[in-house]
């Protein structure tokens, strides 16, 4: 079973809310709704520490996302 962490950030890059789920679709829906409230949200797969998706405009304070292929 996979677990996902969804974190919402404000425009300054400060984490505002974090939610955990085991359903990938629920993680996507949470990310979308959190981004509408706070400006940016991303989903991380806890099992592999991989980026699963994001909504909104990434705050400059978070820096560029590092992708691992």
Predicted model as a PDB file, atoms N, CA, C, CB and O in Angstrom, pLDDT in the B-factor column:
MODEL        1                                                                  
ATOM      1  N   UNK A   1       0.845  -1.165   0.000  1.00 88.00           N  
ATOM      2  CA  UNK A   1       0.000   0.000   0.000  1.00 88.00           C  
ATOM      3  C   UNK A   1       0.900   1.241   0.000  1.00 88.00           C  
ATOM      4  CB  UNK A   1      -0.966  -0.009   1.222  1.00 88.00           C  
ATOM      5  O   UNK A   1       1.875   1.313   0.748  1.00 88.00           O  
ATOM      6  N   UNK A   2       0.563   2.205  -0.839  1.00 94.00           N  
ATOM      7  CA  UNK A   2       1.303   3.451  -0.905  1.00 94.00           C  
ATOM      8  C   UNK A   2       0.656   4.492   0.001  1.00 94.00           C  
ATOM      9  CB  UNK A   2       1.376   3.962  -2.352  1.00 94.00           C  
ATOM     10  O   UNK A   2      -0.558   4.489   0.200  1.00 94.00           O  
ATOM     11  N   UNK A   3       1.466   5.365   0.537  1.00 97.00           N  
ATOM     12  CA  UNK A   3       0.950   6.490   1.304  1.00 97.00           C  
ATOM     13  C   UNK A   3       1.449   7.775   0.651  1.00 97.00           C  
ATOM     14  CB  UNK A   3       1.389   6.408   2.806  1.00 97.00           C  
ATOM     15  O   UNK A   3       2.548   7.830   0.098  1.00 97.00           O  
ATOM     16  N   UNK A   4       0.618   8.795   0.732  1.00 97.00           N  
ATOM     17  CA  UNK A   4       0.902  10.073   0.089  1.00 97.00           C  
ATOM     18  C   UNK A   4       0.781  11.192   1.106  1.00 97.00           C  
ATOM     19  CB  UNK A   4      -0.047  10.316  -1.101  1.00 97.00           C  
ATOM     20  O   UNK A   4      -0.117  11.194   1.948  1.00 97.00           O  
ATOM     21  N   UNK A   5       1.696  12.141   1.015  1.00 97.00           N  
ATOM     22  CA  UNK A   5       1.646  13.347   1.840  1.00 97.00           C  
ATOM     23  C   UNK A   5       1.327  14.519   0.927  1.00 97.00           C  
ATOM     24  CB  UNK A   5       2.994  13.580   2.612  1.00 97.00           C  
ATOM     25  O   UNK A   5       2.021  14.755  -0.061  1.00 97.00           O  
ATOM     26  N   UNK A   6       0.281  15.243   1.262  1.00 98.00           N  
ATOM     27  CA  UNK A   6      -0.113  16.432   0.503  1.00 98.00           C  
ATOM     28  C   UNK A   6       0.152  17.635   1.400  1.00 98.00           C  
ATOM     29  CB  UNK A   6      -1.633  16.368   0.047  1.00 98.00           C  
ATOM     30  O   UNK A   6      -0.369  17.722   2.511  1.00 98.00           O  
ATOM     31  N   UNK A   7       0.970  18.561   0.903  1.00 98.00           N  
ATOM     32  CA  UNK A   7       1.324  19.747   1.679  1.00 98.00           C  
ATOM     33  C   UNK A   7       0.961  20.992   0.898  1.00 98.00           C  
ATOM     34  CB  UNK A   7       2.824  19.751   2.034  1.00 98.00           C  
ATOM     35  O   UNK A   7       1.294  21.122  -0.280  1.00 98.00           O  
ATOM     36  N   UNK A   8       0.271  21.910   1.569  1.00 98.00           N  
ATOM     37  CA  UNK A   8      -0.089  23.200   0.971  1.00 98.00           C  
ATOM     38  C   UNK A   8       0.849  24.267   1.510  1.00 98.00           C  
ATOM     39  CB  UNK A   8      -1.579  23.570   1.268  1.00 98.00           C  
ATOM     40  O   UNK A   8       1.204  24.266   2.688  1.00 98.00           O  
ATOM     41  N   UNK A   9       1.249  25.186   0.619  1.00 98.00           N  
ATOM     42  CA  UNK A   9       2.152  26.275   0.987  1.00 98.00           C  
ATOM     43  C   UNK A   9       1.507  27.610   0.635  1.00 98.00           C  
ATOM     44  CB  UNK A   9       3.523  26.125   0.274  1.00 98.00           C  
ATOM     45  O   UNK A   9       0.728  27.703  -0.314  1.00 98.00           O  
ATOM     46  N   UNK A  10       1.839  28.643   1.412  1.00 97.00           N  
ATOM     47  CA  UNK A  10       1.383  29.980   1.058  1.00 97.00           C  
ATOM     48  C   UNK A  10       2.357  30.580   0.046  1.00 97.00           C  
ATOM     49  CB  UNK A  10       1.261  30.885   2.322  1.00 97.00           C  
ATOM     50  O   UNK A  10       3.312  29.912  -0.351  1.00 97.00           O  
ATOM     51  N   UNK A  11       2.141  31.808  -0.375  1.00 95.00           N  
ATOM     52  CA  UNK A  11       2.963  32.411  -1.423  1.00 95.00           C  
ATOM     53  C   UNK A  11       4.391  32.682  -0.971  1.00 95.00           C  
ATOM     54  CB  UNK A  11       2.333  33.697  -1.891  1.00 95.00           C  
ATOM     55  O   UNK A  11       5.254  32.977  -1.798  1.00 95.00           O  
ATOM     56  N   UNK A  12       4.651  32.588   0.328  1.00 96.00           N  
ATOM     57  CA  UNK A  12       6.001  32.796   0.854  1.00 96.00           C  
ATOM     58  C   UNK A  12       6.757  31.475   1.047  1.00 96.00           C  
ATOM     59  CB  UNK A  12       5.931  33.550   2.179  1.00 96.00           C  
ATOM     60  O   UNK A  12       7.906  31.475   1.489  1.00 96.00           O  
ATOM     61  N   UNK A  13       6.112  30.357   0.717  1.00 96.00           N  
ATOM     62  CA  UNK A  13       6.744  29.045   0.844  1.00 96.00           C  
ATOM     63  C   UNK A  13       6.607  28.416   2.218  1.00 96.00           C  
ATOM     64  CB  UNK A  13       8.181  29.156   0.511  1.00 96.00           C  
ATOM     65  O   UNK A  13       7.262  27.416   2.512  1.00 96.00           O  
ATOM     66  N   UNK A  14       5.757  28.995   3.066  1.00 97.00           N  
ATOM     67  CA  UNK A  14       5.533  28.449   4.402  1.00 97.00           C  
ATOM     68  C   UNK A  14       4.474  27.353   4.333  1.00 97.00           C  
ATOM     69  CB  UNK A  14       5.103  29.565   5.392  1.00 97.00           C  
ATOM     70  O   UNK A  14       3.391  27.580   3.794  1.00 97.00           O  
ATOM     71  N   UNK A  15       4.768  26.155   4.875  1.00 97.00           N  
ATOM     72  CA  UNK A  15       3.758  25.091   4.876  1.00 97.00           C  
ATOM     73  C   UNK A  15       2.566  25.486   5.742  1.00 97.00           C  
ATOM     74  CB  UNK A  15       4.366  23.764   5.382  1.00 97.00           C  
ATOM     75  O   UNK A  15       2.731  25.915   6.884  1.00 97.00           O  
ATOM     76  N   UNK A  16       1.377  25.338   5.193  1.00 97.00           N  
ATOM     77  CA  UNK A  16       0.174  25.738   5.903  1.00 97.00           C  
ATOM     78  C   UNK A  16      -0.630  24.547   6.414  1.00 97.00           C  
ATOM     79  CB  UNK A  16      -0.686  26.585   5.009  1.00 97.00           C  
ATOM     80  O   UNK A  16      -1.143  24.577   7.533  1.00 97.00           O  
ATOM     81  N   UNK A  17      -0.744  23.492   5.594  1.00 97.00           N  
ATOM     82  CA  UNK A  17      -1.537  22.316   5.942  1.00 97.00           C  
ATOM     83  C   UNK A  17      -0.862  21.087   5.361  1.00 97.00           C  
ATOM     84  CB  UNK A  17      -3.000  22.444   5.424  1.00 97.00           C  
ATOM     85  O   UNK A  17      -0.322  21.131   4.256  1.00 97.00           O  
ATOM     86  N   UNK A  18      -0.892  19.986   6.108  1.00 97.00           N  
ATOM     87  CA  UNK A  18      -0.390  18.710   5.605  1.00 97.00           C  
ATOM     88  C   UNK A  18      -1.441  17.645   5.870  1.00 97.00           C  
ATOM     89  CB  UNK A  18       0.972  18.330   6.269  1.00 97.00           C  
ATOM     90  O   UNK A  18      -1.972  17.545   6.976  1.00 97.00           O  
ATOM     91  N   UNK A  19      -1.734  16.856   4.856  1.00 97.00           N  
ATOM     92  CA  UNK A  19      -2.691  15.756   4.970  1.00 97.00           C  
ATOM     93  C   UNK A  19      -2.016  14.482   4.476  1.00 97.00           C  
ATOM     94  CB  UNK A  19      -4.001  16.050   4.158  1.00 97.00           C  
ATOM     95  O   UNK A  19      -1.114  14.536   3.640  1.00 97.00           O  
ATOM     96  N   UNK A  20      -2.452  13.340   4.992  1.00 97.00           N  
ATOM     97  CA  UNK A  20      -1.923  12.044   4.589  1.00 97.00           C  
ATOM     98  C   UNK A  20      -3.065  11.174   4.093  1.00 97.00           C  
ATOM     99  CB  UNK A  20      -1.174  11.358   5.758  1.00 97.00           C  
ATOM    100  O   UNK A  20      -4.170  11.214   4.633  1.00 97.00           O  
ATOM    101  N   UNK A  21      -2.787  10.379   3.050  1.00 97.00           N  
ATOM    102  CA  UNK A  21      -3.804   9.486   2.508  1.00 97.00           C  
ATOM    103  C   UNK A  21      -3.134   8.281   1.856  1.00 97.00           C  
ATOM    104  CB  UNK A  21      -4.701  10.228   1.490  1.00 97.00           C  
ATOM    105  O   UNK A  21      -1.945   8.311   1.539  1.00 97.00           O  
ATOM    106  N   UNK A  22      -3.913   7.224   1.663  1.00 97.00           N  
ATOM    107  CA  UNK A  22      -3.411   6.041   0.969  1.00 97.00           C  
ATOM    108  C   UNK A  22      -4.026   5.912  -0.425  1.00 97.00           C  
ATOM    109  CB  UNK A  22      -3.700   4.781   1.789  1.00 97.00           C  
ATOM    110  O   UNK A  22      -3.759   4.943  -1.136  1.00 97.00           O  
ATOM    111  N   UNK A  23      -4.838   6.874  -0.809  1.00 96.00           N  
ATOM    112  CA  UNK A  23      -5.517   6.847  -2.101  1.00 96.00           C  
ATOM    113  C   UNK A  23      -4.925   7.923  -3.013  1.00 96.00           C  
ATOM    114  CB  UNK A  23      -7.049   7.056  -1.925  1.00 96.00           C  
ATOM    115  O   UNK A  23      -4.954   9.106  -2.674  1.00 96.00           O  
ATOM    116  N   UNK A  24      -4.394   7.523  -4.161  1.00 94.00           N  
ATOM    117  CA  UNK A  24      -3.730   8.478  -5.051  1.00 94.00           C  
ATOM    118  C   UNK A  24      -4.706   9.506  -5.618  1.00 94.00           C  
ATOM    119  CB  UNK A  24      -3.044   7.739  -6.192  1.00 94.00           C  
ATOM    120  O   UNK A  24      -4.346  10.671  -5.784  1.00 94.00           O  
ATOM    121  N   UNK A  25      -5.936   9.089  -5.916  1.00 96.00           N  
ATOM    122  CA  UNK A  25      -6.900  10.041  -6.453  1.00 96.00           C  
ATOM    123  C   UNK A  25      -7.315  11.056  -5.390  1.00 96.00           C  
ATOM    124  CB  UNK A  25      -8.131   9.307  -6.994  1.00 96.00           C  
ATOM    125  O   UNK A  25      -7.475  12.240  -5.685  1.00 96.00           O  
ATOM    126  N   UNK A  26      -7.487  10.594  -4.168  1.00 97.00           N  
ATOM    127  CA  UNK A  26      -7.811  11.505  -3.072  1.00 97.00           C  
ATOM    128  C   UNK A  26      -6.667  12.507  -2.861  1.00 97.00           C  
ATOM    129  CB  UNK A  26      -8.085  10.710  -1.767  1.00 97.00           C  
ATOM    130  O   UNK A  26      -6.917  13.680  -2.586  1.00 97.00           O  
ATOM    131  N   UNK A  27      -5.427  12.054  -2.988  1.00 97.00           N  
ATOM    132  CA  UNK A  27      -4.273  12.949  -2.869  1.00 97.00           C  
ATOM    133  C   UNK A  27      -4.323  14.037  -3.936  1.00 97.00           C  
ATOM    134  CB  UNK A  27      -2.959  12.154  -2.982  1.00 97.00           C  
ATOM    135  O   UNK A  27      -4.028  15.198  -3.654  1.00 97.00           O  
ATOM    136  N   UNK A  28      -4.694  13.668  -5.160  1.00 96.00           N  
ATOM    137  CA  UNK A  28      -4.815  14.631  -6.249  1.00 96.00           C  
ATOM    138  C   UNK A  28      -5.902  15.653  -5.956  1.00 96.00           C  
ATOM    139  CB  UNK A  28      -5.110  13.914  -7.565  1.00 96.00           C  
ATOM    140  O   UNK A  28      -5.696  16.852  -6.144  1.00 96.00           O  
ATOM    141  N   UNK A  29      -7.062  15.186  -5.496  1.00 97.00           N  
ATOM    142  CA  UNK A  29      -8.166  16.082  -5.178  1.00 97.00           C  
ATOM    143  C   UNK A  29      -7.824  17.004  -4.006  1.00 97.00           C  
ATOM    144  CB  UNK A  29      -9.420  15.274  -4.859  1.00 97.00           C  
ATOM    145  O   UNK A  29      -8.169  18.186  -4.019  1.00 97.00           O  
ATOM    146  N   UNK A  30      -7.148  16.459  -2.999  1.00 97.00           N  
ATOM    147  CA  UNK A  30      -6.715  17.287  -1.871  1.00 97.00           C  
ATOM    148  C   UNK A  30      -5.752  18.372  -2.331  1.00 97.00           C  
ATOM    149  CB  UNK A  30      -6.054  16.421  -0.790  1.00 97.00           C  
ATOM    150  O   UNK A  30      -5.855  19.526  -1.914  1.00 97.00           O  
ATOM    151  N   UNK A  31      -4.821  17.994  -3.191  1.00 97.00           N  
ATOM    152  CA  UNK A  31      -3.837  18.941  -3.709  1.00 97.00           C  
ATOM    153  C   UNK A  31      -4.518  20.089  -4.451  1.00 97.00           C  
ATOM    154  CB  UNK A  31      -2.846  18.228  -4.635  1.00 97.00           C  
ATOM    155  O   UNK A  31      -4.164  21.252  -4.262  1.00 97.00           O  
ATOM    156  N   UNK A  32      -5.483  19.764  -5.286  1.00 97.00           N  
ATOM    157  CA  UNK A  32      -6.209  20.790  -6.029  1.00 97.00           C  
ATOM    158  C   UNK A  32      -6.951  21.730  -5.080  1.00 97.00           C  
ATOM    159  CB  UNK A  32      -7.193  20.142  -7.009  1.00 97.00           C  
ATOM    160  O   UNK A  32      -6.848  22.949  -5.216  1.00 97.00           O  
ATOM    161  N   UNK A  33      -7.687  21.186  -4.135  1.00 97.00           N  
ATOM    162  CA  UNK A  33      -8.464  22.038  -3.230  1.00 97.00           C  
ATOM    163  C   UNK A  33      -7.559  22.869  -2.322  1.00 97.00           C  
ATOM    164  CB  UNK A  33      -9.408  21.184  -2.381  1.00 97.00           C  
ATOM    165  O   UNK A  33      -7.877  24.021  -2.026  1.00 97.00           O  
ATOM    166  N   UNK A  34      -6.444  22.304  -1.879  1.00 97.00           N  
ATOM    167  CA  UNK A  34      -5.507  23.059  -1.043  1.00 97.00           C  
ATOM    168  C   UNK A  34      -4.849  24.191  -1.823  1.00 97.00           C  
ATOM    169  CB  UNK A  34      -4.435  22.130  -0.474  1.00 97.00           C  
ATOM    170  O   UNK A  34      -4.618  25.271  -1.280  1.00 97.00           O  
ATOM    171  N   UNK A  35      -4.546  23.945  -3.096  1.00 97.00           N  
ATOM    172  CA  UNK A  35      -3.923  24.996  -3.904  1.00 97.00           C  
ATOM    173  C   UNK A  35      -4.885  26.159  -4.124  1.00 97.00           C  
ATOM    174  CB  UNK A  35      -3.461  24.432  -5.255  1.00 97.00           C  
ATOM    175  O   UNK A  35      -4.458  27.310  -4.221  1.00 97.00           O  
ATOM    176  N   UNK A  36      -6.170  25.867  -4.205  1.00 96.00           N  
ATOM    177  CA  UNK A  36      -7.161  26.924  -4.357  1.00 96.00           C  
ATOM    178  C   UNK A  36      -7.249  27.787  -3.095  1.00 96.00           C  
ATOM    179  CB  UNK A  36      -8.530  26.321  -4.681  1.00 96.00           C  
ATOM    180  O   UNK A  36      -7.531  28.983  -3.175  1.00 96.00           O  
ATOM    181  N   UNK A  37      -7.006  27.179  -1.938  1.00 96.00           N  
ATOM    182  CA  UNK A  37      -7.064  27.921  -0.672  1.00 96.00           C  
ATOM    183  C   UNK A  37      -5.765  28.659  -0.350  1.00 96.00           C  
ATOM    184  CB  UNK A  37      -7.395  26.975   0.461  1.00 96.00           C  
ATOM    185  O   UNK A  37      -5.794  29.787   0.142  1.00 96.00           O  
ATOM    186  N   UNK A  38      -4.627  28.022  -0.628  1.00 97.00           N  
ATOM    187  CA  UNK A  38      -3.346  28.564  -0.181  1.00 97.00           C  
ATOM    188  C   UNK A  38      -2.410  29.003  -1.301  1.00 97.00           C  
ATOM    189  CB  UNK A  38      -2.656  27.555   0.645  1.00 97.00           C  
ATOM    190  O   UNK A  38      -1.444  29.718  -1.034  1.00 97.00           O  
ATOM    191  N   UNK A  39      -2.658  28.609  -2.522  1.00 96.00           N  
ATOM    192  CA  UNK A  39      -1.828  29.048  -3.641  1.00 96.00           C  
ATOM    193  C   UNK A  39      -0.989  27.962  -4.281  1.00 96.00           C  
ATOM    194  CB  UNK A  39      -0.938  30.123  -3.190  1.00 96.00           C  
ATOM    195  O   UNK A  39      -0.752  28.007  -5.488  1.00 96.00           O  
ATOM    196  N   UNK A  40      -0.522  26.970  -3.495  1.00 97.00           N  
ATOM    197  CA  UNK A  40       0.317  25.915  -4.051  1.00 97.00           C  
ATOM    198  C   UNK A  40       0.214  24.677  -3.163  1.00 97.00           C  
ATOM    199  CB  UNK A  40       1.796  26.386  -4.178  1.00 97.00           C  
ATOM    200  O   UNK A  40       0.189  24.784  -1.937  1.00 97.00           O  
ATOM    201  N   UNK A  41       0.156  23.516  -3.784  1.00 98.00           N  
ATOM    202  CA  UNK A  41       0.154  22.258  -3.039  1.00 98.00           C  
ATOM    203  C   UNK A  41       0.849  21.190  -3.870  1.00 98.00           C  
ATOM    204  CB  UNK A  41      -1.296  21.820  -2.678  1.00 98.00           C  
ATOM    205  O   UNK A  41       0.784  21.202  -5.100  1.00 98.00           O  
ATOM    206  N   UNK A  42       1.515  20.266  -3.184  1.00 96.00           N  
ATOM    207  CA  UNK A  42       2.207  19.185  -3.873  1.00 96.00           C  
ATOM    208  C   UNK A  42       1.962  17.862  -3.169  1.00 96.00           C  
ATOM    209  CB  UNK A  42       3.708  19.472  -3.955  1.00 96.00           C  
ATOM    210  O   UNK A  42       1.644  17.815  -1.981  1.00 96.00           O  
ATOM    211  N   UNK A  43       2.117  16.781  -3.938  1.00 97.00           N  
ATOM    212  CA  UNK A  43       1.915  15.429  -3.431  1.00 97.00           C  
ATOM    213  C   UNK A  43       3.245  14.692  -3.490  1.00 97.00           C  
ATOM    214  CB  UNK A  43       0.817  14.672  -4.246  1.00 97.00           C  
ATOM    215  O   UNK A  43       3.926  14.702  -4.515  1.00 97.00           O  
ATOM    216  N   UNK A  44       3.611  14.049  -2.374  1.00 95.00           N  
ATOM    217  CA  UNK A  44       4.821  13.243  -2.295  1.00 95.00           C  
ATOM    218  C   UNK A  44       4.421  11.810  -1.962  1.00 95.00           C  
ATOM    219  CB  UNK A  44       5.815  13.813  -1.233  1.00 95.00           C  
ATOM    220  O   UNK A  44       3.640  11.577  -1.040  1.00 95.00           O  
ATOM    221  N   UNK A  45       4.962  10.847  -2.718  1.00 95.00           N  
ATOM    222  CA  UNK A  45       4.762   9.429  -2.418  1.00 95.00           C  
ATOM    223  C   UNK A  45       5.744   9.076  -1.312  1.00 95.00           C  
ATOM    224  CB  UNK A  45       4.970   8.513  -3.698  1.00 95.00           C  
ATOM    225  O   UNK A  45       6.956   9.093  -1.528  1.00 95.00           O  
ATOM    226  N   UNK A  46       5.233   8.757  -0.133  1.00 95.00           N  
ATOM    227  CA  UNK A  46       6.083   8.494   1.027  1.00 95.00           C  
ATOM    228  C   UNK A  46       6.930   7.239   0.882  1.00 95.00           C  
ATOM    229  CB  UNK A  46       5.237   8.379   2.258  1.00 95.00           C  
ATOM    230  O   UNK A  46       8.022   7.166   1.443  1.00 95.00           O  
ATOM    231  N   UNK A  47       6.449   6.259   0.144  1.00 93.00           N  
ATOM    232  CA  UNK A  47       7.178   5.007   0.012  1.00 93.00           C  
ATOM    233  C   UNK A  47       8.494   5.177  -0.746  1.00 93.00           C  
ATOM    234  CB  UNK A  47       6.315   3.982  -0.685  1.00 93.00           C  
ATOM    235  O   UNK A  47       9.493   4.539  -0.413  1.00 93.00           O  
ATOM    236  N   UNK A  48       8.492   6.031  -1.757  1.00 91.00           N  
ATOM    237  CA  UNK A  48       9.675   6.213  -2.596  1.00 91.00           C  
ATOM    238  C   UNK A  48      10.244   7.630  -2.517  1.00 91.00           C  
ATOM    239  CB  UNK A  48       9.339   5.882  -4.030  1.00 91.00           C  
ATOM    240  O   UNK A  48      11.258   7.925  -3.150  1.00 91.00           O  
ATOM    241  N   UNK A  49       9.598   8.507  -1.745  1.00 89.00           N  
ATOM    242  CA  UNK A  49       9.979   9.915  -1.648  1.00 89.00           C  
ATOM    243  C   UNK A  49      10.058  10.566  -3.033  1.00 89.00           C  
ATOM    244  CB  UNK A  49      11.325  10.052  -0.924  1.00 89.00           C  
ATOM    245  O   UNK A  49      11.006  11.283  -3.351  1.00 89.00           O  
ATOM    246  N   UNK A  50       9.038  10.293  -3.838  1.00 90.00           N  
ATOM    247  CA  UNK A  50       8.973  10.858  -5.182  1.00 90.00           C  
ATOM    248  C   UNK A  50       7.841  11.869  -5.281  1.00 90.00           C  
ATOM    249  CB  UNK A  50       8.788   9.750  -6.227  1.00 90.00           C  
ATOM    250  O   UNK A  50       6.826  11.762  -4.592  1.00 90.00           O  
ATOM    251  N   UNK A  51       8.037  12.843  -6.144  1.00 90.00           N  
ATOM    252  CA  UNK A  51       7.047  13.878  -6.402  1.00 90.00           C  
ATOM    253  C   UNK A  51       5.968  13.285  -7.289  1.00 90.00           C  
ATOM    254  CB  UNK A  51       7.693  15.136  -7.063  1.00 90.00           C  
ATOM    255  O   UNK A  51       6.270  12.750  -8.355  1.00 90.00           O  
ATOM    256  N   UNK A  52       4.708  13.372  -6.863  1.00 92.00           N  
ATOM    257  CA  UNK A  52       3.605  12.773  -7.614  1.00 92.00           C  
ATOM    258  C   UNK A  52       2.749  13.795  -8.338  1.00 92.00           C  
ATOM    259  CB  UNK A  52       2.742  11.971  -6.692  1.00 92.00           C  
ATOM    260  O   UNK A  52       1.972  13.425  -9.219  1.00 92.00           O  
ATOM    261  N   UNK A  53       2.866  15.063  -7.995  1.00 92.00           N  
ATOM    262  CA  UNK A  53       2.070  16.082  -8.669  1.00 92.00           C  
ATOM    263  C   UNK A  53       1.968  17.339  -7.851  1.00 92.00           C  
ATOM    264  CB  UNK A  53       0.695  15.563  -8.972  1.00 92.00           C  
ATOM    265  O   UNK A  53       2.323  17.372  -6.673  1.00 92.00           O  
ATOM    266  N   UNK A  54       1.464  18.395  -8.510  1.00 94.00           N  
ATOM    267  CA  UNK A  54       1.327  19.682  -7.843  1.00 94.00           C  
ATOM    268  C   UNK A  54       0.277  20.519  -8.555  1.00 94.00           C  
ATOM    269  CB  UNK A  54       2.675  20.426  -7.800  1.00 94.00           C  
ATOM    270  O   UNK A  54      -0.039  20.300  -9.725  1.00 94.00           O  
ATOM    271  N   UNK A  55      -0.250  21.475  -7.819  1.00 96.00           N  
ATOM    272  CA  UNK A  55      -1.187  22.452  -8.375  1.00 96.00           C  
ATOM    273  C   UNK A  55      -0.779  23.816  -7.858  1.00 96.00           C  
ATOM    274  CB  UNK A  55      -2.678  22.118  -7.994  1.00 96.00           C  
ATOM    275  O   UNK A  55      -0.227  23.944  -6.765  1.00 96.00           O  
ATOM    276  N   UNK A  56      -1.056  24.828  -8.654  1.00 95.00           N  
ATOM    277  CA  UNK A  56      -0.766  26.190  -8.255  1.00 95.00           C  
ATOM    278  C   UNK A  56       0.603  26.645  -8.722  1.00 95.00           C  
ATOM    279  CB  UNK A  56      -0.864  26.320  -6.767  1.00 95.00           C  
ATOM    280  O   UNK A  56       1.296  25.944  -9.459  1.00 95.00           O  
ATOM    281  N   UNK A  57       0.978  27.845  -8.274  1.00 94.00           N  
ATOM    282  CA  UNK A  57       2.261  28.426  -8.645  1.00 94.00           C  
ATOM    283  C   UNK A  57       3.260  28.194  -7.517  1.00 94.00           C  
ATOM    284  CB  UNK A  57       2.118  29.941  -8.955  1.00 94.00           C  
ATOM    285  O   UNK A  57       3.064  28.672  -6.399  1.00 94.00           O  
ATOM    286  N   UNK A  58       4.333  27.459  -7.814  1.00 95.00           N  
ATOM    287  CA  UNK A  58       5.347  27.125  -6.807  1.00 95.00           C  
ATOM    288  C   UNK A  58       6.026  28.406  -6.300  1.00 95.00           C  
ATOM    289  CB  UNK A  58       6.406  26.145  -7.399  1.00 95.00           C  
ATOM    290  O   UNK A  58       6.545  29.183  -7.101  1.00 95.00           O  
ATOM    291  N   UNK A  59       6.028  28.634  -4.973  1.00 95.00           N  
ATOM    292  CA  UNK A  59       6.669  29.825  -4.414  1.00 95.00           C  
ATOM    293  C   UNK A  59       8.181  29.815  -4.660  1.00 95.00           C  
ATOM    294  CB  UNK A  59       6.383  29.921  -2.911  1.00 95.00           C  
ATOM    295  O   UNK A  59       8.824  28.768  -4.581  1.00 95.00           O  
ATOM    296  N   UNK A  60       8.729  30.967  -4.953  1.00 93.00           N  
ATOM    297  CA  UNK A  60      10.174  31.087  -5.208  1.00 93.00           C  
ATOM    298  C   UNK A  60      10.986  30.651  -3.990  1.00 93.00           C  
ATOM    299  CB  UNK A  60      10.535  32.536  -5.588  1.00 93.00           C  
ATOM    300  O   UNK A  60      12.102  30.155  -4.145  1.00 93.00           O  
ATOM    301  N   UNK A  61      10.455  30.825  -2.795  1.00 94.00           N  
ATOM    302  CA  UNK A  61      11.161  30.451  -1.571  1.00 94.00           C  
ATOM    303  C   UNK A  61      11.440  28.942  -1.486  1.00 94.00           C  
ATOM    304  CB  UNK A  61      10.353  30.890  -0.362  1.00 94.00           C  
ATOM    305  O   UNK A  61      12.354  28.522  -0.777  1.00 94.00           O  
ATOM    306  N   UNK A  62      10.661  28.132  -2.202  1.00 93.00           N  
ATOM    307  CA  UNK A  62      10.889  26.689  -2.198  1.00 93.00           C  
ATOM    308  C   UNK A  62      12.000  26.283  -3.158  1.00 93.00           C  
ATOM    309  CB  UNK A  62       9.609  25.957  -2.557  1.00 93.00           C  
ATOM    310  O   UNK A  62      12.481  25.152  -3.108  1.00 93.00           O  
ATOM    311  N   UNK A  63      12.409  27.198  -4.032  1.00 90.00           N  
ATOM    312  CA  UNK A  63      13.454  26.880  -5.001  1.00 90.00           C  
ATOM    313  C   UNK A  63      12.938  26.014  -6.121  1.00 90.00           C  
ATOM    314  CB  UNK A  63      14.609  26.193  -4.323  1.00 90.00           C  
ATOM    315  O   UNK A  63      11.754  25.683  -6.174  1.00 90.00           O  
ATOM    316  N   UNK A  64      13.823  25.652  -7.007  1.00 87.00           N  
ATOM    317  CA  UNK A  64      13.458  24.785  -8.134  1.00 87.00           C  
ATOM    318  C   UNK A  64      13.308  23.354  -7.659  1.00 87.00           C  
ATOM    319  CB  UNK A  64      14.512  24.866  -9.260  1.00 87.00           C  
ATOM    320  O   UNK A  64      14.047  22.894  -6.789  1.00 87.00           O  
ATOM    321  N   UNK A  65      12.345  22.656  -8.236  1.00 80.00           N  
ATOM    322  CA  UNK A  65      12.137  21.253  -7.906  1.00 80.00           C  
ATOM    323  C   UNK A  65      13.268  20.430  -8.514  1.00 80.00           C  
ATOM    324  CB  UNK A  65      10.752  20.758  -8.414  1.00 80.00           C  
ATOM    325  O   UNK A  65      13.635  20.621  -9.673  1.00 80.00           O  
ATOM    326  N   UNK A  66      13.809  19.524  -7.729  1.00 74.00           N  
ATOM    327  CA  UNK A  66      14.839  18.594  -8.207  1.00 74.00           C  
ATOM    328  C   UNK A  66      14.151  17.293  -8.605  1.00 74.00           C  
ATOM    329  CB  UNK A  66      15.942  18.339  -7.110  1.00 74.00           C  
ATOM    330  O   UNK A  66      13.542  16.623  -7.771  1.00 74.00           O  
ATOM    331  N   UNK A  67      14.252  16.947  -9.872  1.00 68.00           N  
ATOM    332  CA  UNK A  67      13.635  15.719 -10.376  1.00 68.00           C  
ATOM    333  C   UNK A  67      14.672  14.622 -10.440  1.00 68.00           C  
ATOM    334  CB  UNK A  67      12.999  15.943 -11.765  1.00 68.00           C  
ATOM    335  O   UNK A  67      15.788  14.832 -10.916  1.00 68.00           O  
ATOM    336  N   UNK A  68      14.295  13.442  -9.955  1.00 64.00           N  
ATOM    337  CA  UNK A  68      15.171  12.271 -10.037  1.00 64.00           C  
ATOM    338  C   UNK A  68      14.586  11.299 -11.028  1.00 64.00           C  
ATOM    339  CB  UNK A  68      15.354  11.598  -8.652  1.00 64.00           C  
ATOM    340  O   UNK A  68      13.447  10.856 -10.883  1.00 64.00           O  
ATOM    341  N   UNK A  69      15.364  10.970 -12.033  1.00 60.00           N  
ATOM    342  CA  UNK A  69      14.890  10.033 -13.072  1.00 60.00           C  
ATOM    343  C   UNK A  69      15.535   8.685 -12.910  1.00 60.00           C  
ATOM    344  CB  UNK A  69      15.177  10.576 -14.475  1.00 60.00           C  
ATOM    345  O   UNK A  69      15.261   7.771 -13.688  1.00 60.00           O  
TER     346      UNK A  69                                                      
ENDMDL                                                                          
END                                                                             
